[in-house]
Structure formats: structure tokens, C-alpha cells
Amino acid sequence: MSGILAEAGHITGLSPENSGKTIFGLQSAYAKTTGQEPTRFVASASQMADLNDDDLIIVRFNHIDDDAVPEPMPVVSLSRA
């Protein structure tokens, strides 16, 4: 079963664009203070336009329940918080 979830945080670990896609990490303030690794996502380069690690953003993404996802999760939408 899939659904749309949301997570807020700061962009970290931004990778170079590859074939119109960008992989990036997203880390909440809580995750940063507890030393958790950023959650990895993939978004189109157009969605990432004008965003950087100073921005607090909200990521809405597709997630498949009960499935360990070793790859970055696909982003549905990005917005500044």
C-alpha cells in the first residue's frame, strides 16, 4: 500500500543533477541533535530550483508500507516551510 507522507527539515548532502534528477538528504532539527542520518530523497531538478541548505522545506513523498527502501524515496512535491 502506498501513500503520501510529509517530512520537514533542512537539505543536506545535495548531489549534482543527473539526468534531470537530484538526490538529496533531508534532516530535521531533532534528527540532527540525535545524530540520525538524513533521509534520502530524489526530486526533479526543476523542483529543486532555488532551494539550498539554508531553507527549511517540507517534502511530500511516496512511501510503500512495510518495504525497506534502500534507494532514495521519490518526491511528490517540495515547498518552503
Helices and strands as residue ranges (DSSP letters): E 2-12, E 21-27, H 29-34, E 39-44, H 45-48, E 56-64, E 73-80
